[in-house]
Amino acid sequence: MKTALTRVLSSLKQATALIAGLSITTASLVSLSTPSQASPRTMNLDKVVAAQASTLPNGTYLYGQADQPDQIGKAYFVFEVRTSKVLGALYMPRSSFDCTYGSFQDNKVALTVIDSYDKTENPFAIALEQNSSVASRENSSLAPVGLEGFQPIGKLSATDQRILQVCKTHYQQRAWN
């Protein structure tokens, strides 16, 4: 009886060692194939590609709820991008405008909007759309990013440029730092 028990225990030890060995081998193979275990060089490249895909190139942009400028009752966003940071204004034609600054983050543009009347600061975000192609005025390269609910408008008017300049004058220290 003792030898039968010894043989069973011996077989269990061998089976346990085999299973443990397979588990370690499988875990090693999985860890080699997962991106989280990639080399730092690969991870940095992945981060750069992801960052480029979630931002617009440096330049000046005009987006609107309508595809044409100056449509009454439609909102517009005129802004400048510098290394993923944003400074601009949200406005409606023939109305006031609110300056805003922020940055591209993950799948959104995270903004602080300054109320033009009482100067309170409010958080605001615009979701990014990854499928549109957009060219800036200063940078004709295309970027696969759009702003949800807004359409790119190619040319800034003199009014758009004045609005943007006012916001840059008052908030560039906050925006670019």
matplotlib code that plots the C-alpha trace (Angstrom):
import matplotlib.pyplot as plt

x = [0.0, 2.9, 4.5, 1.2, 0.9, 4.5, 3.9, 0.8, 2.6, 5.5, 3.2, 1.4, 4.8, 5.8, 2.4, 2.6, 6.1, 5.0, 2.0, 4.1, 6.6, 3.9, 2.4, 5.8, 6.5, 3.0, 3.3, 6.7, 5.3, 2.4, 4.5, 6.8, 3.8, 2.0, 2.8, 3.1, 6.3, 7.7, 11.1, 11.3, 12.3, 9.1, 6.9, 8.2, 7.5, 4.0, 3.4, 4.6, 2.3, -0.6, 0.1, 0.4, -2.9, -4.7, -3.7, -3.5, -0.3, 0.9, -1.2, -4.3, -7.7, -11.4, -14.1, -17.8, -21.1, -21.8, -19.4, -19.6, -18.5, -20.8, -24.0, -26.3, -27.1, -24.1, -21.1, -17.5, -14.1, -11.1, -7.8, -4.1, -2.2, 1.3, 2.8, -0.6, -1.6, -4.6, -5.5, -8.5, -12.1, -15.6, -18.2, -21.3, -21.5, -22.6, -22.3, -19.7, -16.8, -15.2, -11.5, -10.3, -7.1, -6.2, -4.6, -5.2, -5.7, -6.5, -9.6, -10.6, -9.5, -9.7, -10.3, -10.7, -13.3, -13.2, -16.6, -16.3, -18.6, -17.7, -14.2, -15.1, -13.3, -15.2, -13.9, -15.1, -14.2, -14.7, -14.4, -12.0, -13.0, -10.1, -11.4, -11.3, -8.5, -7.7, -5.2, -4.2, -3.5, 0.2, 0.7, -0.7, 0.0, -3.1, -4.0, -6.4, -8.3, -11.5, -13.6, -17.0, -19.9, -17.6, -16.5, -13.2, -13.5, -10.5, -10.0, -10.0, -11.8, -10.4, -12.9, -11.6, -8.0, -9.0, -10.8, -7.9, -5.4, -7.4, -7.4, -3.7, -2.9, -4.7, -4.1, -0.9, 1.0, -1.5, -1.9, 1.7, 3.2]
y = [0.0, 2.3, 1.8, 2.5, 5.7, 6.6, 6.0, 8.2, 11.0, 10.7, 10.9, 13.9, 15.7, 15.0, 16.3, 19.3, 20.1, 19.7, 21.9, 24.6, 24.4, 24.9, 27.8, 29.6, 29.0, 30.2, 33.3, 34.1, 33.8, 36.0, 38.6, 38.8, 39.4, 42.0, 45.7, 46.5, 44.4, 46.0, 47.6, 51.3, 52.3, 50.6, 52.1, 55.6, 55.3, 54.0, 57.0, 59.5, 57.9, 58.0, 61.7, 62.7, 60.9, 62.8, 66.4, 68.9, 70.2, 73.6, 76.3, 78.4, 76.8, 77.8, 75.2, 75.8, 74.0, 75.0, 74.4, 78.1, 81.0, 83.7, 81.6, 83.2, 80.8, 78.6, 78.4, 78.7, 77.9, 79.9, 78.7, 78.3, 75.0, 74.9, 71.6, 70.1, 73.3, 75.3, 79.0, 80.6, 81.7, 80.2, 82.6, 83.1, 85.7, 89.1, 88.2, 88.2, 85.7, 83.7, 83.1, 79.6, 77.7, 74.1, 71.1, 67.9, 65.0, 61.4, 61.7, 65.3, 68.9, 69.8, 73.6, 76.3, 78.8, 82.4, 84.0, 87.4, 89.1, 88.0, 86.4, 83.1, 80.1, 77.0, 73.6, 72.4, 69.6, 68.8, 65.2, 64.3, 62.5, 60.4, 60.0, 63.5, 65.1, 68.7, 71.2, 74.3, 77.7, 77.6, 73.9, 72.2, 68.7, 66.7, 65.4, 62.6, 64.6, 66.5, 68.1, 66.5, 68.7, 71.1, 71.2, 72.7, 76.0, 76.8, 80.5, 82.9, 86.2, 89.5, 89.2, 85.7, 87.0, 90.0, 87.7, 85.3, 88.2, 89.5, 86.1, 85.7, 89.1, 88.3, 84.5, 83.5, 83.2, 80.7, 78.8, 78.3, 77.6]
z = [0.0, 0.9, -2.6, -4.4, -2.4, -3.2, -6.9, -6.9, -5.1, -7.5, -10.5, -9.0, -8.4, -12.0, -13.3, -11.0, -12.3, -15.9, -15.4, -13.6, -16.4, -19.0, -17.1, -16.8, -20.6, -21.5, -19.3, -20.8, -24.4, -23.5, -21.9, -24.9, -27.2, -25.1, -25.9, -22.2, -22.1, -25.2, -25.2, -24.1, -27.7, -29.1, -26.3, -26.9, -30.7, -29.9, -27.6, -30.3, -32.9, -30.5, -29.6, -33.2, -34.0, -31.2, -32.0, -34.9, -36.3, -35.1, -36.9, -36.8, -37.3, -37.7, -37.0, -37.1, -36.4, -40.1, -42.9, -43.9, -41.8, -40.3, -40.1, -37.5, -34.6, -35.2, -32.9, -34.1, -32.6, -33.8, -32.3, -32.6, -31.8, -30.5, -29.6, -28.5, -26.6, -27.7, -27.4, -29.0, -28.7, -28.9, -30.5, -32.4, -35.2, -34.2, -30.5, -27.8, -27.7, -24.9, -24.8, -24.2, -23.7, -23.0, -24.6, -26.5, -24.1, -25.1, -27.2, -26.5, -26.4, -22.7, -22.4, -19.8, -21.1, -19.7, -19.6, -21.4, -18.9, -15.4, -16.2, -14.5, -15.7, -16.7, -17.9, -21.3, -23.6, -27.3, -28.3, -31.1, -34.2, -35.7, -39.2, -40.7, -42.6, -41.7, -43.0, -41.1, -42.6, -41.8, -42.0, -45.1, -43.8, -43.1, -39.7, -39.0, -36.3, -36.3, -33.5, -32.8, -33.7, -35.7, -39.3, -40.5, -42.3, -44.5, -44.1, -41.1, -41.7, -40.4, -37.5, -36.7, -36.6, -34.4, -31.9, -31.8, -31.3, -28.3, -26.7, -27.4, -25.9, -22.6, -22.2, -24.0, -20.7, -19.4, -22.7, -23.7, -20.3]

ax = plt.figure().add_subplot(projection="3d")
ax.plot(x, y, z, "-o")
ax.set_aspect("equal")
plt.show()
